[in-house]
């Protein structure tokens, strides 16, 4: 299993690690309207899944903005930002930041996504920072579990993999 730290302290991840070549596991999360959303809602699209601990923090905010700016020109691509923040907090952040079209999804209810992708930090009940790129057939073409939760992911590689998956 991937080893991560939070501010230098080792943390434990819960769930199964997802690797390149795997079929992406299904999940159920909530959108800003409290409606359930699953992976199949994005069938036929390339997916960039940007996983963050909490949207209203510096690196998470920058990560969300960066992926949405960089990937907005990609054809047939959905950019999904997933955290355990409540849908209300995600909506408020999007409204405050002037990004009403960002797709934020909440895993707060039962950690369905977090456990399926091995990103739940046991000690904090947050999701670790990670990025997954899935092709239109839900095959994992890129998986990055960021070693230190407070660091940025490799944006360039994720965007390149999404372009190649089109």
Secondary structure, DSSP 4 states (H G I P E B T S, - for coil): ---EEETTEEE-EESPPP-TTSBPPP-EEE-TTS-EEEGGGGTTSEEEEEE-S-TTSHHHHHHHHHHHHHHTTSTTEEEEEEESS-HHHHHHHHHHHT-TT-EEEE-TTT-HHHHHHT-EETTTTEEPPEEEEE-TT-BEEEEEE-SBTTS---HHHHHHHHHHH-
